[in-house]
C-alpha cells in the first residue's frame, strides 16, 4: 500500500514538473514566430549593407524575416532610444555601433553605458586609414611625414570629414603621440575632402575601406588605424599601428568603427540564446564572409562572453582621444 502511494506521489511530482517546464520549452521552441527587426543607427550606405547581409543570413537561420530599419539621428542615439522603447521580447535587435553605445555616453550625450545592454555577438569592424597622395615628394612614408610635421608645426593640413568625430579623435591621438601639430580642415562630406587631398589642398585624410577602393590608384595608405590582421589585408598589406615603434595608446576596437548586435537587458535568456546562436551561424557562413570582405569590412563574430573584455577598454581610450582633441586645439592656438 505504501509502495503504491509512493508511486502515485512520484508520478504526481513528475506531472507537475512537466507542466511547469513545458511553457518554457515551448516558448524557446516557438521563438521567433514573426519578424525580428534590426534597428540600424545610420542612413543607408555601406555600413547598412553589411548589416543587411548578416540579417539576411540570420533570417534564414531563424526562419523569419529580419529587416534592417534605418533610424538615423542624434549621432546614432535615436536608434537606441527607439529600440529600448519596444518590448523586451527578443523581436528587436539593436545594431550597436561604437558612436551611440560608447562614444556618446563618454561625451555625456547619452544616459546609458555599454553595460546597460545584453550582447548577442560582435558583428563587423570598419578599419580607418590615413591616406596621402601617391605622387607625394616631401616624405616616403608615415614616419617621414611625422618627421616633416615636427619640423614644420601647424603646416600639415588634414581632414577627418567633420570635426570631433571618431576619425578625428583617433588621428588627433596619433599626432599627439608623435608631438605633431596639424590643422584639421572640416568638410561637409568625405568625398569633398578626398577630392581636395588629391588636388593638393590637403596633405592627408581619413579614408574608410570603400574610400580606399575608390582612390587607391591616386593615393597611398600611410597608416592603417587598426591592429587587426584582417584590416591589414583590407588595405593590401599597408603599415598598421601594430607595426610602429611607438605606443599610440590605441588597441583593440578603439581606433575604428564597429558594431555589436545587442538586445534590451530584460530580454528573456532563452530568446537571447536563440538569437546569438543564429547570428553565430550566419557569421560563419562562407557566403556571408565573402560578401563582407568584398566590402572592406572585417567580420568579428566575438562571442557574447567577450563583450565586456572587448568593449570595456574602448571607454578609457576614447576618453584619451577626447583629451587629444583638446591638446590639438591648444597647440594650434599657441602657433597663432
C-alpha contacts under 8 A as a table, 3 or more apart, distances in Angstrom:
res1	aa1	res2	aa2	distance
1	X	4	X	5.18
1	X	5	X	6.26
2	X	5	X	5.08
2	X	6	X	6.14
3	X	6	X	5.05
3	X	7	X	6.32
4	X	7	X	5.13
4	X	8	X	6.33
5	X	8	X	5.14
5	X	9	X	6.21
6	X	9	X	5.04
6	X	10	X	6.23
7	X	10	X	5.16
7	X	11	X	6.15
8	X	11	X	5.11
8	X	12	X	6.05
9	X	12	X	5.00
9	X	13	X	6.22
10	X	13	X	5.16
10	X	14	X	6.15
11	X	14	X	5.08
11	X	15	X	6.09
12	X	15	X	5.09
12	X	16	X	6.24
13	X	16	X	5.18
13	X	17	X	6.10
14	X	17	X	5.04
14	X	18	X	6.15
15	X	18	X	5.15
15	X	19	X	6.19
16	X	19	X	5.03
16	X	20	X	6.20
17	X	20	X	5.08
17	X	21	X	6.13
18	X	21	X	5.12
18	X	22	X	5.71
19	X	22	X	5.34
19	X	23	X	7.38
20	X	23	X	6.67
20	X	24	X	7.83
21	X	24	X	5.52
21	X	25	X	6.33
22	X	25	X	5.14
22	X	26	X	5.96
23	X	26	X	5.08
23	X	27	X	5.92
24	X	27	X	4.96
24	X	28	X	6.26
25	X	28	X	5.24
25	X	29	X	6.17
26	X	29	X	5.00
26	X	30	X	5.87
27	X	30	X	5.19
27	X	31	X	6.10
28	X	31	X	5.43
28	X	270	X	6.01
28	X	271	X	6.48
28	X	274	X	7.70
30	X	33	X	6.10
31	X	271	X	6.86
31	X	274	X	7.85
32	X	35	X	7.57
32	X	36	X	7.55
32	X	62	X	7.06
32	X	63	X	7.99
32	X	64	X	7.12
32	X	91	X	7.48
33	X	64	X	6.84
34	X	64	X	5.93
34	X	65	X	7.39
34	X	91	X	7.97
35	X	64	X	5.65
35	X	65	X	5.06
35	X	66	X	5.84
35	X	67	X	7.81
35	X	91	X	6.89
36	X	64	X	7.24
36	X	65	X	6.53
36	X	66	X	4.96
36	X	67	X	7.21
36	X	90	X	7.52
36	X	91	X	4.40
36	X	92	X	5.76
36	X	93	X	7.27
37	X	66	X	5.40
37	X	67	X	5.46
37	X	68	X	6.28
37	X	69	X	6.95
37	X	91	X	6.16
37	X	92	X	4.95
37	X	93	X	6.00
38	X	55	X	7.69
38	X	66	X	6.73
38	X	67	X	6.15
38	X	68	X	4.69
38	X	69	X	5.97
38	X	92	X	6.08
38	X	93	X	4.67
38	X	94	X	5.90
38	X	95	X	6.32
39	X	68	X	6.11
39	X	69	X	5.04
39	X	70	X	6.49
39	X	71	X	6.62
39	X	79	X	6.14
39	X	80	X	7.65
39	X	82	X	7.99
39	X	83	X	6.46
39	X	92	X	7.14
39	X	93	X	6.15
39	X	94	X	5.18
39	X	95	X	5.80
40	X	48	X	7.17
40	X	68	X	6.24
40	X	69	X	5.55
40	X	70	X	4.87
40	X	71	X	5.73
40	X	72	X	7.53
40	X	79	X	6.41
40	X	94	X	6.86
40	X	95	X	5.16
40	X	96	X	7.87
41	X	70	X	6.16
41	X	71	X	5.09
41	X	72	X	4.89
41	X	73	X	7.29
41	X	75	X	7.85
41	X	76	X	4.58
41	X	77	X	7.24
41	X	78	X	7.20
41	X	79	X	4.97
41	X	80	X	7.46
41	X	95	X	6.95
41	X	96	X	7.89
41	X	97	X	7.53
42	X	48	X	7.35
42	X	70	X	5.97
42	X	71	X	6.12
42	X	72	X	4.41
42	X	73	X	7.38
42	X	76	X	6.41
43	X	48	X	7.50
43	X	70	X	5.74
43	X	71	X	6.99
43	X	72	X	5.58
44	X	47	X	7.59
44	X	48	X	5.50
44	X	49	X	7.41
44	X	70	X	6.59
45	X	48	X	5.36
45	X	49	X	6.19
46	X	49	X	5.01
46	X	50	X	6.38
46	X	210	X	7.85
46	X	295	X	7.52
47	X	50	X	5.21
47	X	51	X	6.53
48	X	51	X	5.07
48	X	52	X	6.14
48	X	68	X	7.62
48	X	70	X	7.77
49	X	52	X	4.95
49	X	53	X	6.32
50	X	53	X	5.22
50	X	54	X	6.58
50	X	124	X	7.99
50	X	292	X	6.18
50	X	295	X	7.73
50	X	297	X	7.72
51	X	54	X	5.18
51	X	55	X	5.99
51	X	68	X	7.12
52	X	55	X	4.93
52	X	56	X	5.89
52	X	67	X	7.47
52	X	68	X	6.09
53	X	56	X	5.28
53	X	57	X	6.48
53	X	288	X	6.58
53	X	291	X	7.59
53	X	292	X	7.56
54	X	57	X	5.29
54	X	58	X	6.01
54	X	279	X	7.68
54	X	282	X	6.41
54	X	283	X	6.79
54	X	288	X	6.75
55	X	58	X	4.87
55	X	59	X	5.92
55	X	66	X	5.75
55	X	67	X	6.95
55	X	68	X	7.11
56	X	59	X	5.21
56	X	60	X	6.57
56	X	65	X	7.75
56	X	66	X	6.64
56	X	67	X	7.87
57	X	60	X	5.21
57	X	61	X	6.50
57	X	282	X	5.26
57	X	288	X	7.33
58	X	61	X	4.97
58	X	62	X	6.17
58	X	66	X	7.47
58	X	278	X	5.82
58	X	279	X	5.62
58	X	281	X	7.66
58	X	282	X	5.23
59	X	62	X	5.01
59	X	63	X	5.68
59	X	64	X	5.31
59	X	65	X	5.18
59	X	66	X	5.31
60	X	63	X	5.13
60	X	64	X	6.91
60	X	65	X	7.74
61	X	278	X	5.64
61	X	281	X	7.48
61	X	282	X	7.07
62	X	275	X	7.89
62	X	278	X	6.41
71	X	76	X	7.85
71	X	78	X	6.91
71	X	79	X	5.17
72	X	75	X	7.47
72	X	76	X	5.91
72	X	78	X	6.60
72	X	79	X	6.46
73	X	76	X	5.56
73	X	77	X	6.77
73	X	78	X	5.33
73	X	79	X	7.33
74	X	77	X	5.44
74	X	78	X	5.77
75	X	78	X	7.59
75	X	99	X	6.71
75	X	100	X	6.36
75	X	104	X	7.65
76	X	79	X	5.77
76	X	80	X	7.06
76	X	97	X	7.84
76	X	99	X	6.63
76	X	100	X	4.93
77	X	80	X	5.14
77	X	81	X	6.26
77	X	100	X	4.94
77	X	101	X	7.85
77	X	104	X	7.69
77	X	110	X	7.08
78	X	81	X	5.13
78	X	82	X	6.17
79	X	82	X	5.10
79	X	83	X	6.15
79	X	94	X	7.79
80	X	83	X	5.09
80	X	84	X	6.09
80	X	94	X	6.64
80	X	96	X	7.86
80	X	100	X	7.32
81	X	84	X	5.21
81	X	85	X	6.22
82	X	85	X	5.29
82	X	86	X	6.89
83	X	86	X	5.49
83	X	92	X	6.52
83	X	93	X	7.39
83	X	94	X	6.36
83	X	264	X	7.84
84	X	87	X	7.60
84	X	88	X	7.75
84	X	264	X	6.16
86	X	92	X	7.22
87	X	91	X	7.98
87	X	92	X	7.89
88	X	91	X	7.65
88	X	92	X	7.57
88	X	263	X	7.71
88	X	264	X	5.52
88	X	265	X	7.56
88	X	266	X	5.69
88	X	267	X	4.76
88	X	268	X	7.78
89	X	92	X	7.41
89	X	267	X	5.41
89	X	268	X	6.85
89	X	271	X	7.72
90	X	93	X	7.09
90	X	263	X	6.91
90	X	264	X	7.83
90	X	267	X	5.82
90	X	268	X	7.42
90	X	271	X	5.97
90	X	272	X	6.71
90	X	275	X	7.84
92	X	263	X	6.74
93	X	261	X	6.58
93	X	262	X	5.83
93	X	263	X	5.15
93	X	264	X	7.95
94	X	261	X	5.67
94	X	262	X	4.94
94	X	263	X	5.70
95	X	259	X	6.43
95	X	260	X	6.48
95	X	261	X	4.85
95	X	262	X	6.52
96	X	100	X	7.08
96	X	101	X	5.97
96	X	259	X	5.08
96	X	260	X	5.06
96	X	261	X	5.40
96	X	262	X	6.20
97	X	100	X	6.13
97	X	101	X	6.14
97	X	257	X	7.24
97	X	258	X	5.65
97	X	259	X	4.13
97	X	260	X	6.52
98	X	101	X	5.25
98	X	102	X	5.30
98	X	103	X	6.20
98	X	257	X	6.35
98	X	258	X	5.87
98	X	259	X	6.20
99	X	102	X	5.75
99	X	103	X	4.60
99	X	104	X	5.84
99	X	166	X	7.74
100	X	103	X	6.13
100	X	104	X	5.29
100	X	105	X	7.41
100	X	110	X	7.63
101	X	104	X	6.76
101	X	105	X	7.01
101	X	112	X	7.86
101	X	113	X	6.63
101	X	114	X	5.50
102	X	105	X	5.60
102	X	106	X	6.29
102	X	113	X	6.54
102	X	114	X	5.94
102	X	314	X	7.68
102	X	315	X	6.50
103	X	106	X	5.07
103	X	107	X	6.25
103	X	315	X	7.55
103	X	318	X	6.93
104	X	107	X	5.04
104	X	108	X	6.15
104	X	109	X	4.96
104	X	110	X	5.52
105	X	108	X	4.90
105	X	109	X	5.53
105	X	110	X	4.68
105	X	111	X	6.48
105	X	112	X	6.31
105	X	113	X	5.99
106	X	109	X	7.57
106	X	315	X	6.93
106	X	318	X	7.40
106	X	319	X	6.81
107	X	110	X	7.94
108	X	111	X	7.45
110	X	113	X	7.91
112	X	115	X	7.97
112	X	116	X	6.25
113	X	116	X	5.58
114	X	117	X	6.23
114	X	311	X	7.65
115	X	118	X	7.70
115	X	308	X	7.55
116	X	265	X	6.50
117	X	262	X	6.25
117	X	263	X	6.11
117	X	264	X	5.69
117	X	265	X	4.87
118	X	262	X	5.55
118	X	263	X	5.32
118	X	264	X	6.20
118	X	265	X	4.95
118	X	267	X	7.95
119	X	122	X	7.99
119	X	260	X	6.95
119	X	261	X	6.23
119	X	262	X	4.41
119	X	263	X	6.44
119	X	304	X	5.40
119	X	307	X	6.68
120	X	260	X	7.27
120	X	261	X	5.52
120	X	262	X	5.36
120	X	263	X	7.25
120	X	272	X	6.89
120	X	273	X	7.86
120	X	275	X	6.86
120	X	276	X	4.64
120	X	279	X	7.58
120	X	303	X	7.45
120	X	304	X	5.44
121	X	260	X	5.78
121	X	261	X	5.75
121	X	262	X	7.48
121	X	276	X	6.30
121	X	279	X	7.14
121	X	280	X	7.23
121	X	301	X	5.94
121	X	302	X	5.47
121	X	303	X	5.24
121	X	304	X	5.08
121	X	307	X	7.82
122	X	259	X	6.36
122	X	260	X	4.20
122	X	261	X	6.36
122	X	300	X	5.48
122	X	301	X	4.96
122	X	302	X	4.58
122	X	303	X	6.76
122	X	304	X	7.39
122	X	307	X	7.68
123	X	258	X	7.57
123	X	259	X	5.66
123	X	260	X	5.29
123	X	261	X	6.49
123	X	283	X	7.74
123	X	299	X	6.06
123	X	300	X	5.33
123	X	301	X	5.43
123	X	302	X	7.32
124	X	258	X	5.70
124	X	259	X	5.82
124	X	260	X	7.52
124	X	297	X	6.46
124	X	298	X	5.40
124	X	299	X	4.41
124	X	300	X	5.08
124	X	301	X	7.37
125	X	253	X	7.75
125	X	256	X	7.01
125	X	257	X	5.67
125	X	258	X	4.01
125	X	259	X	6.54
125	X	297	X	5.90
125	X	298	X	5.20
125	X	299	X	6.49
125	X	300	X	6.72
126	X	208	X	7.09
126	X	209	X	7.21
126	X	256	X	6.03
126	X	257	X	4.84
126	X	258	X	5.80
126	X	296	X	7.46
126	X	297	X	5.17
126	X	298	X	6.52
127	X	208	X	6.50
127	X	209	X	6.95
127	X	224	X	7.28
127	X	225	X	6.44
127	X	226	X	6.05
127	X	231	X	6.05
127	X	255	X	7.75
127	X	256	X	5.02
127	X	257	X	6.35
127	X	297	X	7.38
127	X	298	X	7.94
128	X	167	X	7.26
128	X	206	X	6.83
128	X	207	X	5.96
128	X	208	X	4.95
128	X	209	X	7.12
128	X	224	X	6.27
128	X	225	X	5.29
128	X	226	X	7.17
128	X	255	X	7.54
128	X	256	X	5.71
128	X	257	X	7.55
129	X	206	X	5.79
129	X	207	X	5.27
129	X	208	X	6.28
129	X	209	X	7.98
129	X	221	X	6.75
129	X	222	X	7.52
129	X	223	X	5.67
129	X	224	X	4.36
129	X	225	X	5.23
130	X	204	X	6.56
130	X	205	X	5.70
130	X	206	X	4.97
130	X	207	X	6.23
130	X	221	X	6.05
130	X	222	X	5.58
130	X	223	X	5.21
130	X	224	X	6.48
130	X	225	X	7.39
131	X	204	X	5.47
131	X	205	X	5.55
131	X	206	X	6.42
131	X	207	X	6.54
131	X	219	X	6.30
131	X	220	X	5.49
131	X	221	X	4.44
131	X	222	X	5.34
131	X	223	X	7.12
132	X	136	X	7.39
132	X	197	X	7.34
132	X	203	X	6.25
132	X	204	X	4.50
132	X	205	X	6.72
132	X	219	X	5.57
132	X	220	X	5.33
132	X	221	X	6.47
132	X	222	X	6.49
133	X	136	X	5.41
133	X	197	X	7.19
133	X	198	X	6.11
133	X	203	X	7.65
133	X	204	X	7.41
133	X	218	X	6.18
133	X	219	X	4.34
133	X	220	X	5.67
134	X	217	X	7.69
134	X	218	X	5.50
134	X	219	X	4.58
134	X	220	X	5.08
135	X	218	X	7.86
135	X	219	X	7.97
136	X	139	X	6.74
136	X	140	X	7.48
137	X	140	X	7.02
138	X	145	X	7.69
138	X	148	X	7.82
139	X	142	X	7.84
139	X	144	X	5.01
139	X	145	X	5.55
139	X	148	X	7.47
140	X	144	X	6.00
140	X	145	X	7.56
141	X	144	X	5.20
141	X	145	X	6.37
141	X	222	X	6.01
142	X	145	X	5.07
142	X	146	X	6.31
142	X	222	X	4.99
142	X	223	X	6.50
143	X	146	X	5.03
143	X	147	X	6.30
144	X	147	X	5.11
144	X	148	X	6.26
145	X	148	X	5.03
145	X	149	X	6.04
146	X	149	X	4.93
146	X	150	X	6.28
146	X	175	X	7.96
146	X	178	X	6.93
146	X	180	X	6.63
147	X	150	X	5.21
147	X	151	X	6.41
148	X	151	X	5.17
148	X	152	X	6.11
149	X	152	X	4.99
149	X	153	X	5.68
149	X	154	X	7.53
149	X	155	X	7.04
149	X	156	X	6.28
149	X	180	X	5.57
149	X	181	X	7.02
149	X	182	X	7.41
150	X	153	X	5.59
150	X	179	X	6.92
150	X	180	X	5.25
150	X	181	X	7.42
152	X	155	X	5.65
152	X	156	X	7.66
153	X	156	X	7.43
153	X	180	X	6.57
153	X	181	X	5.31
153	X	182	X	6.75
154	X	157	X	7.80
154	X	180	X	7.96
154	X	181	X	5.11
154	X	182	X	4.61
154	X	183	X	6.06
154	X	332	X	6.61
154	X	335	X	7.17
155	X	181	X	7.96
155	X	182	X	6.22
155	X	183	X	7.18
156	X	181	X	7.66
156	X	182	X	4.86
156	X	183	X	6.16
156	X	202	X	7.79
156	X	203	X	6.13
157	X	182	X	5.91
157	X	183	X	4.83
157	X	184	X	6.09
157	X	185	X	6.76
157	X	201	X	7.97
157	X	202	X	5.19
157	X	203	X	5.38
157	X	204	X	6.95
158	X	182	X	7.26
158	X	183	X	6.19
158	X	184	X	5.09
158	X	185	X	5.96
158	X	202	X	5.45
158	X	203	X	5.74
158	X	204	X	4.97
158	X	205	X	5.18
159	X	162	X	7.63
159	X	168	X	7.77
159	X	184	X	5.24
159	X	185	X	5.08
159	X	186	X	6.11
159	X	187	X	7.27
159	X	193	X	6.39
159	X	202	X	7.49
159	X	204	X	7.04
159	X	205	X	4.84
159	X	206	X	6.35
160	X	163	X	6.66
160	X	165	X	7.60
160	X	167	X	5.67
160	X	168	X	5.19
160	X	184	X	7.21
160	X	185	X	7.75
160	X	186	X	7.15
160	X	190	X	7.49
160	X	205	X	6.03
160	X	206	X	4.99
161	X	185	X	7.87
161	X	186	X	5.69
161	X	187	X	5.03
161	X	188	X	6.71
161	X	189	X	5.72
161	X	190	X	4.90
161	X	193	X	6.42
161	X	206	X	7.42
162	X	165	X	6.34
162	X	168	X	7.85
162	X	186	X	5.00
162	X	187	X	5.64
162	X	188	X	6.53
162	X	189	X	7.26
163	X	168	X	6.20
163	X	184	X	7.36
163	X	185	X	7.76
163	X	186	X	5.66
164	X	167	X	7.94
164	X	168	X	5.51
164	X	169	X	6.23
164	X	325	X	7.34
165	X	168	X	5.30
165	X	169	X	6.30
166	X	169	X	5.01
166	X	170	X	6.22
166	X	255	X	7.89
166	X	256	X	7.72
167	X	170	X	5.13
167	X	171	X	6.13
167	X	206	X	6.75
167	X	255	X	7.75
167	X	256	X	7.57
168	X	171	X	5.24
168	X	172	X	5.95
168	X	184	X	7.95
168	X	325	X	7.85
169	X	172	X	5.20
169	X	173	X	6.26
169	X	318	X	7.78
169	X	321	X	5.09
169	X	322	X	6.20
169	X	324	X	6.95
169	X	325	X	6.22
170	X	173	X	5.19
170	X	174	X	6.41
170	X	225	X	7.97
170	X	255	X	5.69
170	X	321	X	6.18
171	X	174	X	5.01
171	X	175	X	6.20
172	X	175	X	5.11
172	X	176	X	6.00
172	X	321	X	6.99
172	X	324	X	5.53
172	X	325	X	5.89
172	X	328	X	6.74
173	X	176	X	5.07
173	X	177	X	6.19
173	X	248	X	7.19
173	X	320	X	7.59
173	X	321	X	5.36
173	X	324	X	5.16
173	X	325	X	7.56
174	X	177	X	5.21
174	X	178	X	6.67
174	X	248	X	6.01
175	X	178	X	5.21
175	X	179	X	5.99
175	X	180	X	5.03
175	X	181	X	6.75
175	X	182	X	7.72
176	X	179	X	4.77
176	X	180	X	6.04
176	X	181	X	7.40
176	X	324	X	6.34
176	X	327	X	7.46
176	X	328	X	7.39
177	X	180	X	7.78
177	X	246	X	7.95
177	X	247	X	7.80
177	X	248	X	5.76
181	X	328	X	6.49
181	X	331	X	6.60
181	X	332	X	6.84
182	X	328	X	7.59
182	X	332	X	7.62
183	X	332	X	7.52
187	X	190	X	6.85
187	X	192	X	6.58
187	X	193	X	5.96
188	X	192	X	7.18
189	X	192	X	5.52
189	X	193	X	6.76
190	X	193	X	5.12
190	X	194	X	6.22
191	X	194	X	5.02
191	X	195	X	6.20
192	X	195	X	5.27
192	X	196	X	6.47
193	X	196	X	5.22
193	X	197	X	6.21
193	X	202	X	7.95
193	X	205	X	7.23
194	X	197	X	4.97
194	X	198	X	6.40
194	X	205	X	6.92
195	X	198	X	5.40
195	X	199	X	6.13
196	X	199	X	4.83
196	X	200	X	6.19
196	X	201	X	5.09
196	X	202	X	6.03
197	X	200	X	5.31
197	X	201	X	5.58
197	X	202	X	4.47
197	X	203	X	6.27
197	X	204	X	6.35
197	X	205	X	6.85
198	X	201	X	7.52
198	X	202	X	7.67
198	X	218	X	7.04
198	X	219	X	7.48
199	X	202	X	7.80
200	X	203	X	6.92
202	X	205	X	7.33
207	X	210	X	7.85
207	X	211	X	5.39
207	X	212	X	6.08
208	X	211	X	5.21
208	X	212	X	6.21
209	X	212	X	5.02
209	X	213	X	6.31
209	X	234	X	7.09
209	X	235	X	7.34
209	X	295	X	7.42
209	X	296	X	4.99
209	X	297	X	7.11
210	X	213	X	5.19
210	X	214	X	6.40
210	X	295	X	6.85
210	X	296	X	6.47
211	X	214	X	5.13
211	X	215	X	6.15
212	X	215	X	5.25
212	X	216	X	5.27
212	X	219	X	8.00
212	X	235	X	7.55
213	X	216	X	5.56
214	X	217	X	7.94
215	X	218	X	5.53
215	X	219	X	5.87
216	X	219	X	5.04
216	X	220	X	6.61
217	X	220	X	7.99
221	X	224	X	7.10
221	X	235	X	7.47
221	X	238	X	6.25
221	X	239	X	7.77
222	X	238	X	7.23
222	X	239	X	6.77
223	X	238	X	6.73
223	X	239	X	5.23
223	X	240	X	5.45
223	X	241	X	6.87
224	X	227	X	7.94
224	X	231	X	7.42
224	X	232	X	6.85
224	X	235	X	7.37
224	X	238	X	6.64
224	X	239	X	6.01
224	X	240	X	4.45
224	X	241	X	6.39
225	X	240	X	6.15
225	X	241	X	5.79
225	X	255	X	6.10
225	X	256	X	6.95
226	X	231	X	6.47
226	X	232	X	7.75
226	X	240	X	6.09
226	X	241	X	5.95
226	X	242	X	7.32
226	X	251	X	7.31
226	X	252	X	7.57
226	X	253	X	7.68
226	X	255	X	6.36
226	X	256	X	6.83
227	X	231	X	7.31
227	X	232	X	7.72
227	X	240	X	6.09
227	X	241	X	5.83
227	X	242	X	4.94
227	X	251	X	6.73
227	X	252	X	6.98
228	X	231	X	5.38
228	X	232	X	6.88
228	X	252	X	7.59
229	X	232	X	5.30
229	X	233	X	6.59
230	X	233	X	5.07
230	X	234	X	6.24
230	X	298	X	6.25
231	X	234	X	4.91
231	X	235	X	6.51
231	X	298	X	6.80
232	X	235	X	5.33
232	X	236	X	6.38
232	X	237	X	5.04
232	X	238	X	6.05
232	X	239	X	7.34
232	X	240	X	6.57
233	X	236	X	4.95
233	X	237	X	5.30
233	X	238	X	7.93
234	X	237	X	7.52
234	X	293	X	7.76
234	X	296	X	5.72
234	X	297	X	7.72
235	X	238	X	5.75
239	X	243	X	6.57
240	X	243	X	5.52
240	X	244	X	7.15
241	X	244	X	5.47
241	X	248	X	7.67
244	X	247	X	7.38
247	X	250	X	7.63
249	X	317	X	7.22
250	X	254	X	6.35
250	X	255	X	6.18
250	X	317	X	6.75
251	X	254	X	5.95
251	X	255	X	6.94
252	X	255	X	7.55
252	X	310	X	7.10
252	X	314	X	7.65
253	X	256	X	5.92
253	X	257	X	7.55
253	X	258	X	7.10
253	X	310	X	7.35
253	X	311	X	7.43
253	X	314	X	6.68
254	X	313	X	7.64
254	X	314	X	4.78
254	X	317	X	6.41
254	X	318	X	6.93
263	X	267	X	6.81
263	X	272	X	7.73
264	X	267	X	5.58
267	X	271	X	7.07
267	X	272	X	6.66
268	X	271	X	5.49
268	X	272	X	6.36
269	X	272	X	4.96
269	X	273	X	6.19
270	X	273	X	5.14
270	X	274	X	6.39
271	X	274	X	5.03
271	X	275	X	6.31
272	X	275	X	5.27
272	X	276	X	6.05
273	X	276	X	5.07
273	X	277	X	5.97
274	X	277	X	5.36
274	X	278	X	6.23
275	X	278	X	5.19
275	X	279	X	6.11
276	X	279	X	5.12
276	X	280	X	6.15
276	X	304	X	7.76
277	X	280	X	5.08
277	X	281	X	6.31
278	X	281	X	5.19
278	X	282	X	6.18
279	X	282	X	4.97
279	X	283	X	6.18
280	X	283	X	5.25
280	X	284	X	6.30
280	X	301	X	6.56
281	X	284	X	5.18
281	X	285	X	6.56
282	X	285	X	5.46
282	X	288	X	7.08
283	X	288	X	6.32
283	X	289	X	6.73
283	X	299	X	7.35
283	X	301	X	6.34
284	X	288	X	7.41
284	X	289	X	7.05
284	X	301	X	7.99
285	X	288	X	5.36
285	X	289	X	6.33
286	X	289	X	5.04
286	X	290	X	6.05
287	X	290	X	5.19
287	X	291	X	6.20
288	X	291	X	5.26
288	X	292	X	6.10
289	X	292	X	5.26
289	X	293	X	6.05
289	X	299	X	6.96
290	X	293	X	5.16
290	X	294	X	6.15
291	X	294	X	5.15
291	X	295	X	6.63
292	X	295	X	5.28
292	X	296	X	6.76
292	X	297	X	5.62
292	X	298	X	6.80
292	X	299	X	7.11
293	X	296	X	5.11
293	X	297	X	5.50
293	X	298	X	6.15
293	X	299	X	7.75
294	X	297	X	7.53
302	X	306	X	6.51
302	X	307	X	7.61
303	X	306	X	5.66
303	X	307	X	7.30
304	X	307	X	5.37
305	X	308	X	7.51
306	X	309	X	5.17
306	X	310	X	5.96
307	X	310	X	5.37
307	X	311	X	5.80
307	X	312	X	7.77
308	X	311	X	5.29
308	X	312	X	5.12
309	X	312	X	5.78
309	X	313	X	7.27
310	X	313	X	6.53
310	X	314	X	7.51
311	X	314	X	5.36
311	X	315	X	7.28
312	X	315	X	5.81
312	X	316	X	7.73
313	X	316	X	5.66
313	X	317	X	6.51
314	X	317	X	5.14
314	X	318	X	6.02
315	X	318	X	5.28
315	X	319	X	6.42
316	X	319	X	5.15
316	X	320	X	6.42
317	X	320	X	5.00
317	X	321	X	6.22
318	X	321	X	4.88
318	X	322	X	6.17
319	X	322	X	5.06
319	X	323	X	6.43
320	X	323	X	5.06
320	X	324	X	6.38
321	X	324	X	4.87
321	X	325	X	6.57
322	X	325	X	5.25
322	X	326	X	6.77
323	X	326	X	5.15
323	X	327	X	6.27
324	X	327	X	4.87
324	X	328	X	6.13
325	X	328	X	5.12
325	X	329	X	6.41
326	X	329	X	5.26
326	X	330	X	6.22
327	X	330	X	5.17
327	X	331	X	6.12
328	X	331	X	5.29
328	X	332	X	6.22
329	X	332	X	5.24
329	X	333	X	6.27
330	X	333	X	5.17
330	X	334	X	6.46
331	X	334	X	5.15
331	X	335	X	6.67
332	X	335	X	5.21
332	X	336	X	6.58
333	X	336	X	5.23
